[in-house]
Amino acid sequence: MSFSLIEELHRKEEGRLRRFFMRRLRNDADAQDATQETFARLLGVAPKTQIENPQAYLFQIAKTVAARNITLTQAERSVFETVPDIENIAEDQPTPDRIVTARQYLTIMARAIEGLPSRCQEVFILSRLHGLPNGEIARQLGISRNMVEKHIMRALITCRDVRARLNGDPSTISTPEANK
């Protein structure tokens, strides 16, 4: 699926998608996050994948995202309603080699993000590390919400490509033509 098709879907369907999530999740911040996650998942589709009805595919992804969010919310409620038996909880300490691998992965990903244009970096960091909603980022930086979303999409594509290279999966690596 090409980047230009995803941009077109984003432009045409973002409002409908956000309303879809508002009806199901009943929280504006959750609806915004779910909308963004839906487009991020769409970005995860291999670039050469042909989809006959992109709009239907987008909303199928949205249904999955909504169902997962609802399930997680219910699970969180049940966790806080019950007191766990602490003695029966397994300890999951990472091994030293997993720690080293994770640090190396993080370093490579940080370098990839540092390689992005400065405004793209700034938007991505405000979104992903500071957890600011797109509207707030747009207000703080004095740019349109659409530009915020384009910067985030560009950064996500870069991260996806780095992850694909690290996992040895060349079929998910974007070509420069697809990112225009």
C-alpha positions in Angstrom: 0.0 0.0 0.0 1.6 3.3 -1.1 2.2 6.2 1.2 0.2 8.5 -1.0 -2.8 6.2 -0.7 -2.5 6.2 3.0 -2.2 10.1 3.0 -5.4 10.3 0.9 -7.2 7.9 3.2 -6.1 9.9 6.2 -7.3 13.1 4.7 -10.7 11.7 3.7 -11.5 9.3 6.6 -9.8 10.7 9.7 -13.0 12.5 10.8 -15.2 9.5 10.3 -12.7 7.3 12.0 -12.5 9.6 15.1 -16.3 9.6 15.3 -16.3 5.8 15.0 -13.9 5.6 18.0 -15.8 8.3 20.0 -19.0 6.2 19.8 -17.2 3.1 21.0 -14.6 4.4 23.5 -16.5 7.5 24.7 -13.3 9.5 25.4 -11.7 12.1 23.1 -8.1 11.3 24.0 -8.7 7.5 23.5 -10.5 8.2 20.2 -7.5 10.3 19.0 -5.0 7.7 20.1 -7.0 4.9 18.5 -7.3 6.9 15.2 -3.6 7.4 15.2 -2.9 3.7 16.0 -5.2 2.6 13.2 -3.2 4.7 10.7 0.0 3.4 12.2 -1.1 -0.1 11.7 -2.1 0.7 8.1 1.5 2.0 7.7 2.7 -1.4 8.9 1.1 -3.1 5.8 3.8 -4.1 3.3 4.1 -1.3 0.7 3.6 -3.7 -2.2 0.4 -5.1 -0.8 -2.6 -4.6 -3.1 -5.9 -3.9 -1.2 -9.1 -3.8 -3.3 -11.1 -1.6 -0.9 -8.7 0.5 1.2 -11.6 2.2 3.1 -13.1 -1.1 4.2 -9.7 -2.4 5.2 -9.1 0.8 7.2 -12.3 0.3 9.1 -11.6 -3.4 9.7 -8.3 -2.3 11.3 -10.3 0.3 13.3 -12.7 -2.4 14.6 -9.7 -4.5 15.8 -8.2 -1.5 17.5 -11.5 -0.6 19.2 -12.0 -4.2 20.3 -8.5 -4.3 21.7 -8.9 -1.0 23.5 -12.2 -2.1 25.1 -10.7 -5.4 26.2 -7.7 -3.6 27.7 -10.0 -1.1 29.5 -12.0 -4.0 31.0 -8.9 -5.9 31.9 -7.5 -2.8 33.7 -10.7 -2.4 35.6 -10.6 -6.0 36.8 -6.9 -5.7 37.8 -7.7 -2.7 40.0 -10.8 -4.4 41.4 -9.0 -7.4 42.7 -5.9 -7.7 45.0 -3.3 -10.0 43.4 -1.7 -12.8 45.4 1.8 -11.3 45.4 3.5 -14.6 46.4 2.2 -16.3 43.3 3.4 -13.7 40.8 6.4 -14.8 38.7 9.4 -12.7 38.5 10.4 -11.8 35.0 13.9 -10.4 35.1 15.5 -9.9 31.7 18.8 -11.7 31.1 22.0 -9.7 30.5 22.0 -10.5 26.8 18.4 -9.3 26.4 19.4 -6.1 28.2 22.4 -5.5 25.8 20.3 -6.3 22.8 17.5 -4.0 23.9 20.0 -1.2 24.5 21.6 -1.7 21.0 18.1 -1.7 19.4 17.2 1.5 21.3 20.5 3.2 20.2 19.8 2.3 16.5 16.3 3.5 16.8 17.4 6.8 18.4 19.9 7.4 15.6 17.2 6.8 13.1 15.0 9.4 14.8 18.0 11.8 15.0 18.3 11.4 11.3 14.8 12.9 10.7 14.4 16.6 9.9 14.3 18.6 13.1 10.6 19.5 12.9 9.7 15.9 12.3 11.9 14.8 15.3 10.3 17.4 17.5 6.7 16.4 16.6 7.5 12.7 17.0 9.2 13.2 20.4 6.3 15.4 21.7 3.8 12.7 20.5 5.5 9.5 21.4 7.7 10.4 24.4 5.7 13.2 26.0 2.3 11.7 25.0 0.8 15.0 23.8 -2.2 14.9 21.5 -1.8 16.1 17.9 -3.9 19.2 18.5 -1.7 20.3 21.4 1.5 19.7 19.4 0.1 21.7 16.5 -0.8 24.6 18.9 2.6 24.5 20.6 4.6 24.5 17.4 2.3 26.8 15.4 1.7 24.3 12.6 -1.4 22.6 11.3 -2.7 19.4 12.8 -2.4 17.9 9.3 1.4 18.7 9.3 1.7 17.1 12.8 0.1 13.9 11.5 2.3 13.9 8.4 5.5 14.3 10.5 4.3 11.5 12.8 3.6 9.2 9.8 7.0 10.0 8.3 8.7 9.1 11.6 6.6 5.9 12.0 7.6 4.8 8.5 11.3 5.4 9.4 10.9 3.4 12.6 9.1 0.6 10.7 11.9 0.5 8.1 14.6 0.3 10.8 12.7 -2.4 12.6 12.3 -4.3 9.4 16.0 -4.1 8.7 16.9 -5.3 12.2 14.5 -8.2 11.8 15.8 -9.0 8.3 12.4 -8.5 6.5 13.1 -6.5 3.3 9.5 -6.8 2.1 8.4 -4.1 4.7 11.1 -1.6 3.9 9.7 1.5 2.2 11.3 2.7 -1.0 12.1 6.5 -1.4 9.4 6.8 -4.1 6.7 5.4 -1.7 7.5 8.0 0.9 7.0 11.1 -1.3 
